[in-house]
Amino acid sequence: MLLIRARGKDGTFRLELSADQTVLDIKKLIEKETSIPHSSISVTKFREKTPLKNTDTVQGSQLKHGDMIEFVYDTTQHKSKQEVEEEKKSQLRDSEDLDNLGLRERKKHWTLSEYLDLVNQVKITIKHQKYAICSTAYLDQLVGQSFQQFLLQTRFQFQRFAFLYGETKEGKKPQPTEEEKKKATKDENINVDDDYLDVYIKVLFEPKQDSTPEGFKQVEDTVFNDRADTLASMLGMKKVGWIFSHDGQREYPLLGPEIIKAAEYQSKYGPSFVTITACPNEIGEIQFEAYQVSKQCVELWEKGLLSENPENLEFLIAKKQVEIERKMTNDIDALLLVSNVAIAPHKSSFQVGFPPRNRPGNEMFQNMVELKSVLLERRSQKFVQRVSDFDLLLFLTDYLSLSSDFPGLCEAVLSQNNSQATIFEELINAYCGIN
């Protein structure tokens, strides 16, 4: 076995070769070291200009143990290993992802002050966000009552979740005290410069899910999930939150898995997206509470730094150490990541009454007989009011075209224009058997 040294733009490498190996084998070994395709590499003996042929053997090229060979390639077509690494470092510097850069790679000479500034820049200090971006969540009274009644009637045999659709409006900015302003740079993250929004929840949609007394899990149902989103959009609404129920046997408002999910939703649907819980109080009444996770929590989730703690759901695990109360740790108390949101009732133009899709026990009511019954119960109302029911309209997507029928129908419902809605009255009545 011979030891041959290969020198080029990427450095000098030691290659172990046998006498019968070829120059092509040498090029392939250089490719492993440099990532330059072997077909682009030219090899010469040290201080010689004539390239060696691929078929030449080590012995035939008169290479001896300890000899040096030189390799070159077209630098306009390929970058050296050092150039590739420097580009990666430059990208890291530009993206401020300093965790993956060593001190020497960032700067050659350091003062103590500069080093401490760098530590504070890279270090993640968990701060509590006192004021949520969603200043108030207004929940439609009928929507809230319907969800409450189902939970009470089933005696919490099912834990449920639903998406909330509505709109956002400019909210009132918080007015922190002078003491709170001083704390903002130390303990609390008060986002007084953010755009604070009020969320108006008008309808809810319960996706297909497996529900048990212990929890819920969404089941894939792309067709109807997309239909619900499309229908809501035609009615001038978007996803503004989610709601879930629990049995109330907890001290923390949101547990680790729920915080992870809330962070995902706020990242996907916007910073005003709200989380509402429904649980029994001490006397068995269902109460609603609203929350958001902090902006910092969303950022940590987006960077892939947060995971739930299966051994203690009141804590989350940070994948790199963070500073909490001047101590470095991987465990984050869930309370530090949650902000309270005020909740209040309001009344929208939508009704409830048609059985919600996917709710346990409602499968038998998803039919034209039930549609006829609901419409006849509302016969004292104008037709546009009778069909201003999100669950009723969602049911009708099985029979009317989303692309050709619903734009006009939804426009009538949105503007409460009865003359425009009556264009569909005869068709819908014919479907359900109303003469």
SVG drawing of the C-alpha trace seen along z (x, -y; Angstrom):
<svg xmlns="http://www.w3.org/2000/svg" viewBox="-97 -56 106 60">
<polyline fill="none" stroke="black" stroke-width="0.4" points="0.0,0.0 1.4,-3.4 0.7,-6.8 0.3,-9.5 -0.4,-13.2 -2.9,-15.1 -2.6,-18.9 -5.1,-21.5 -7.2,-24.5 -9.1,-22.6 -6.0,-21.6 -3.7,-18.6 -5.1,-15.1 -3.4,-11.8 -4.6,-8.9 -3.8,-5.3 -3.5,-3.5 -2.4,-0.1 0.0,0.1 -2.7,1.4 -5.2,-1.4 -5.8,-3.9 -5.8,-7.6 -9.6,-7.4 -9.6,-5.8 -7.5,-8.7 -10.0,-11.3 -12.9,-9.5 -11.0,-9.6 -10.4,-13.4 -14.2,-13.8 -15.0,-12.3 -12.8,-14.9 -13.9,-17.9 -17.4,-17.1 -16.0,-18.1 -17.2,-15.6 -14.3,-13.4 -15.1,-13.9 -14.1,-17.6 -10.8,-16.9 -7.4,-16.9 -4.4,-15.2 -0.7,-15.8 2.5,-14.7 4.1,-17.3 5.4,-20.3 4.5,-18.7 2.0,-20.0 0.9,-16.9 -2.3,-15.4 -2.3,-11.8 -4.7,-9.5 -7.6,-7.9 -6.4,-4.4 -2.9,-5.0 -2.1,-2.9 -0.1,-4.1 2.7,-1.8 2.6,-2.8 2.7,-6.5 5.9,-5.8 4.3,-7.2 6.2,-6.1 5.3,-6.1 5.3,-9.7 5.0,-11.3 2.9,-14.5 0.3,-14.9 -1.6,-18.0 -5.3,-18.3 -7.1,-21.2 -10.7,-21.9 -12.6,-24.7 -13.2,-27.2 -15.8,-29.0 -17.9,-25.9 -17.3,-24.5 -16.6,-26.1 -14.0,-24.9 -14.8,-23.3 -13.6,-26.5 -15.8,-28.7 -18.9,-26.6 -18.2,-26.7 -17.7,-30.4 -20.9,-31.0 -22.8,-28.9 -21.2,-31.0 -22.1,-34.2 -25.7,-33.0 -25.8,-32.3 -24.4,-35.7 -27.0,-37.4 -29.8,-35.4 -28.5,-36.1 -28.4,-32.4 -25.3,-32.8 -25.7,-29.5 -24.0,-27.6 -21.0,-29.9 -17.9,-29.7 -16.4,-32.8 -13.4,-32.9 -15.7,-32.5 -17.7,-35.6 -14.8,-37.8 -11.0,-37.5 -10.5,-39.7 -13.0,-40.1 -13.2,-42.4 -15.1,-41.2 -17.8,-43.8 -18.3,-42.5 -18.4,-38.9 -21.1,-39.7 -23.1,-41.6 -22.9,-38.5 -24.0,-36.2 -27.1,-38.4 -27.8,-38.5 -27.8,-34.7 -29.3,-33.8 -33.0,-33.2 -34.6,-34.8 -38.2,-33.7 -40.4,-36.7 -44.1,-36.7 -46.3,-38.7 -48.8,-40.4 -51.0,-41.8 -52.3,-39.5 -52.5,-40.8 -56.2,-39.8 -57.6,-42.4 -61.1,-41.0 -62.8,-37.9 -66.5,-38.5 -68.3,-35.1 -71.8,-34.9 -74.3,-34.1 -76.2,-31.4 -73.0,-29.7 -71.8,-29.6 -75.1,-28.3 -75.2,-25.6 -71.7,-24.3 -72.5,-24.6 -75.8,-22.6 -74.1,-19.8 -71.4,-19.4 -74.1,-19.5 -76.4,-17.1 -73.6,-14.6 -72.3,-15.1 -68.8,-15.5 -68.7,-12.0 -66.9,-13.8 -64.2,-16.4 -64.7,-18.4 -62.9,-21.1 -64.1,-23.4 -62.7,-26.1 -64.2,-29.6 -65.0,-31.8 -65.6,-35.5 -63.8,-38.8 -61.3,-41.0 -61.6,-44.7 -59.2,-47.3 -59.0,-46.8 -58.1,-49.1 -54.4,-49.3 -53.4,-48.5 -52.3,-51.4 -49.5,-50.0 -48.6,-51.9 -45.2,-53.6 -44.1,-50.7 -45.1,-48.2 -43.2,-50.2 -40.1,-49.9 -40.6,-46.2 -41.0,-45.7 -37.2,-45.7 -36.6,-43.3 -39.4,-40.9 -42.3,-41.4 -42.8,-41.5 -45.4,-44.3 -46.0,-44.7 -47.3,-48.3 -46.3,-48.9 -48.3,-46.0 -51.6,-46.2 -54.2,-45.1 -57.3,-43.5 -60.7,-42.4 -62.0,-39.1 -65.7,-38.7 -66.7,-35.0 -69.9,-34.4 -70.0,-30.6 -68.1,-27.5 -67.4,-24.3 -66.6,-21.0 -64.3,-19.0 -64.5,-15.3 -62.8,-14.0 -62.5,-11.1 -63.8,-12.3 -63.5,-10.6 -63.8,-11.8 -60.0,-12.2 -59.5,-14.1 -60.0,-14.5 -58.1,-13.9 -58.9,-15.4 -59.7,-12.9 -58.7,-13.7 -61.7,-15.0 -60.2,-17.3 -63.4,-17.7 -65.6,-19.1 -62.8,-21.1 -62.2,-22.8 -65.9,-23.3 -66.3,-25.0 -63.3,-27.3 -64.8,-28.2 -68.3,-28.8 -67.0,-30.9 -64.9,-33.0 -68.0,-33.6 -69.8,-34.8 -67.0,-37.3 -65.4,-35.3 -62.1,-33.7 -60.7,-31.4 -60.2,-33.6 -59.8,-31.0 -60.4,-27.5 -62.4,-26.3 -62.0,-23.0 -63.6,-21.5 -62.0,-19.8 -63.3,-18.5 -61.9,-21.4 -59.7,-19.2 -56.6,-21.2 -54.8,-24.2 -53.2,-25.5 -55.4,-27.1 -53.5,-25.6 -51.3,-22.5 -48.2,-21.7 -49.9,-20.0 -52.5,-22.8 -49.8,-25.5 -48.0,-23.7 -51.2,-23.6 -52.1,-27.2 -48.6,-28.3 -49.1,-26.4 -52.5,-28.0 -51.3,-31.6 -48.3,-31.1 -50.6,-29.8 -53.7,-32.0 -52.3,-35.2 -51.3,-36.8 -54.9,-37.6 -55.9,-33.9 -57.5,-33.1 -57.8,-30.0 -61.0,-29.5 -61.6,-26.8 -65.0,-25.5 -65.1,-23.7 -67.3,-23.3 -66.8,-25.6 -67.3,-24.6 -71.1,-24.5 -71.1,-22.6 -71.8,-25.5 -69.9,-25.7 -67.7,-28.8 -65.6,-30.1 -62.1,-31.5 -59.9,-33.0 -56.2,-33.0 -53.3,-33.4 -49.7,-32.1 -47.0,-34.8 -45.3,-36.0 -42.1,-34.5 -43.8,-31.1 -44.8,-31.2 -41.3,-32.2 -39.8,-29.3 -42.3,-26.9 -41.5,-28.2 -37.8,-27.5 -38.6,-23.9 -37.3,-24.6 -40.5,-23.6 -41.9,-20.2 -44.3,-18.9 -43.1,-17.2 -44.9,-13.8 -44.0,-13.5 -45.4,-16.8 -47.9,-18.5 -47.6,-21.8 -44.1,-22.3 -42.7,-22.4 -39.2,-21.3 -36.9,-23.7 -34.5,-21.9 -31.7,-24.4 -31.3,-26.0 -33.2,-29.2 -32.8,-31.7 -35.7,-31.8 -35.2,-34.0 -31.4,-34.2 -31.1,-30.4 -30.4,-28.3 -32.8,-25.4 -34.6,-23.3 -37.9,-23.3 -40.4,-26.1 -43.4,-26.6 -46.5,-26.8 -47.8,-29.8 -44.9,-31.9 -46.1,-31.4 -49.8,-32.2 -51.6,-35.5 -55.2,-36.1 -57.7,-37.5 -60.9,-39.3 -64.1,-37.5 -67.5,-39.0 -70.8,-38.0 -72.2,-39.6 -75.0,-38.8 -74.4,-38.2 -76.9,-37.8 -76.4,-34.0 -78.8,-31.5 -78.1,-28.1 -80.6,-25.2 -79.7,-22.9 -77.8,-20.0 -74.0,-20.6 -72.1,-18.2 -69.8,-15.7 -71.3,-16.3 -71.9,-12.8 -75.5,-11.8 -76.3,-14.1 -75.6,-11.7 -79.3,-10.7 -80.3,-14.4 -78.2,-15.2 -81.1,-14.9 -83.8,-16.8 -86.5,-15.9 -84.5,-17.8 -84.0,-20.7 -87.7,-20.9 -88.4,-20.9 -86.0,-23.7 -87.2,-25.9 -90.9,-25.4 -90.0,-26.3 -88.7,-29.6 -91.5,-30.3 -92.4,-33.5 -89.0,-34.9 -87.9,-36.2 -86.3,-33.5 -82.9,-35.1 -83.1,-34.9 -84.2,-31.3 -81.2,-30.2 -78.7,-32.4 -77.5,-29.3 -73.9,-28.1 -74.6,-24.4 -77.7,-24.5 -75.7,-26.1 -72.9,-23.6 -75.4,-20.8 -76.7,-22.3 -73.2,-22.1 -74.1,-18.5 -76.9,-19.6 -76.1,-23.1 -73.0,-24.1 -70.3,-25.9 -69.0,-27.5 -72.2,-28.6 -75.0,-28.6 -73.3,-29.6 -71.7,-32.9 -75.1,-34.5 -76.8,-32.8 -73.9,-33.8 -73.9,-37.4 -77.7,-37.6 -77.0,-36.2 -74.1,-38.5 -76.1,-41.6 -79.4,-40.2 -81.0,-40.9 -84.2,-38.9 -85.2,-39.6 -81.8,-38.2 -82.2,-35.1 -85.6,-34.2 -84.2,-33.2 -83.0,-30.1 -86.2,-29.6 -88.1,-27.5 -85.1,-25.3 -84.4,-24.6 -88.0,-24.1 -88.3,-21.6 -85.3,-19.6 -86.8,-19.2 -90.5,-18.9 -92.0,-22.2 -95.0,-23.1"/>
</svg>
